[in-house]
Amino acid sequence: MVRITPDLVRKRAEHNDMELSTLEEVSLHQLNIEKIEHLDRWCPKLKILLLQGNLISKIENVNRLRELEYLNLALNNIEKISGLENCESLKKLDLTANFIIDLQSLKTIQNLQNLQELYLMGNPCVQYKYYRPWIINTLPTLKELDGVDILPSERLVKVNINSETFYFIGKT
């Protein structure tokens, strides 16, 4: 297991003189990191955080990164969307190929007014019958879902949440 340390962050820093407090972009991908820690304290100015291809199971310790615009957590072990409620500048969230089943956890990010792009492909939740319309209804600021532009006509489709809404395609 690799831990996030100041030295690691400095080595992987992008476009910076290794000054953590002003760091805007860091690439910590494919390092077998299991836990997101310390970045909210060390790097409060982060705009881009690349953590894809690790072993992260929980989104944590990023809630205070108010300037964060792009978070890539693709190819991790995340099962639930949480811990992003205060990331008010977040525009792009990539959670491709994780283990997210519960679409209801998306409600934790529905107040992020700047969120425009969301990637969930490769998660079990994409198999739900009303996956796309439900997300479009729940996250009205999205412009793109899984790399596909959201059409104005898609915003007209309303999905009522009930026990019938969430079942996997092809399952009873």
N, C-alpha and C positions, 0 to 999 in steps of 0.2 A: 504494500500500500504506500502510495506517495502522498505526502502531506504538503499543503500549500504553505510555503515559507517565503519570507521576503526575498531571499536569494533566488528562489525559483521564479518568482514573479519578475524580478529584475532581468533574469536571463531570457525570459519569454516575452518581455515587454516590447510593444510596437511603438515606433515614433516617439521616443522619449529618451531623456538622458538618465534613465534609471531612477528618477525621482518618483517614488510611489504615490505621494500625496497629490501629484498632478497627472498621474498616468490616466490616459483616456482609453487605451486599448491593450488587451493582453490575451495571448493565445496559450491556453493551458490544455490543449487537446491531446488525446491519446497518451496519457501519463499514468493511467490506473488510479486516478484520484477517486476516493470514495466519499469525500465530504467537502462541501463548499464552506470554507472558513476564512475569517480574518479580512477578506477583500473589502467588506463594507467599512472596516475601520482604516485599513491601510490605503485604500484606493477610492476615496469618496467621489472622485471625478470620472470614474469609469463610464464610458459610453458604449464600448464594445467588449463583450466578455465571451470568449470562445472556449467552451468546455466539452465539446463533442468527443465521443469515443472514450469515455472514462467509465467508472463504476458507480457513479452517483445515483443514489436511490431516493433522495429527498431534496427538494428545492429549498434551501435555507441560507440564511445570512446574506441575502441580496436585497432584502426588503428596504434597506436604507440607501440603496444606490439610486437616488432620485434622478440622476442624469443618465442612467443606463438606457440606451436606445435599441441595442441589439444583444440578445442573449441566445447563444446556441448551446443547447443541451441534448442534441441529437445523439443517438447511439449510447444511451446510458441505461439505467435501471429504474427510471422514474415511473411510479404507478399513479400518482395523484398530482394535480396542479395546485400548488399553494405557495405561500411565501413571496408573492410578487405584488401584493395589494398596493404597496406604496411606491412601486416603480413607475411613477407617473409619466416619465418620458419614454417608456418602452414603446417602440414602433414595430419591432420584429422579434418574434419568439419562435424558435425552432426546437420542437420536441419530437422530431422524426425518429421512428424506430425505438420507442421506449415500451413501457408496459401499461400504458394508460387505458383503463377500461371505463371508468366513471366519468361520463360527460358532465355530470352535475358539478364536478370540481372546477369546471370552466367558469362557473359563476363567481369564483373568487377573483377573476380578472375582468369582469364585465364593466367595472368602473374605470378601467384604464383608457382614457379618452384619446390617447395617441396611438393605440395599438392598431396597426394596419395590415400586418402580415402574420399569419399563424400557420405553422407546419405541424401536422399530426399524423401524416401518412406513416404506415408501418406500425401503428399502434392498434391494439384490439378494438378500440372504440370506433375506428373507421368502418367497421363491419355492421354497425347499427343501421337499421333501415332509414332513419331520419337524421343521420349524422350531419350532413351538410346543411340542410335547412335549419336544423336546431341550432347549430353553431352560428349561422348567419343571424338568426333571431336573437340569440343570447349576446352576441358581440357585434353591436350595430356599427362600430367604427371600422370593422375589417373591410379592406379593399381586395384582399387576396387570401384564399384558403388553400393550402397545399399546392401553392404555385399556380393556381387557377384564379383569374379575376372573378370577382363577384359581380354578377349582372344585376341591373336594377330590378328585373323581373323576379329574381331570386329573393329579393327583399320583401316581395308581396306575399310569399308563401308563409303562412303562420302554422306553427306546430304546437299543439296543445300537449303539455306534459301530463302523461298518465302512465299507468302500468303497461299499456300496450305500446307506448312509444319506443321503449328501449328493448329491442330484442335483436339478436344477430340475424342477418340475412341468411335464409336457408335453415334456420333453427325454429323450433316451436316453443 
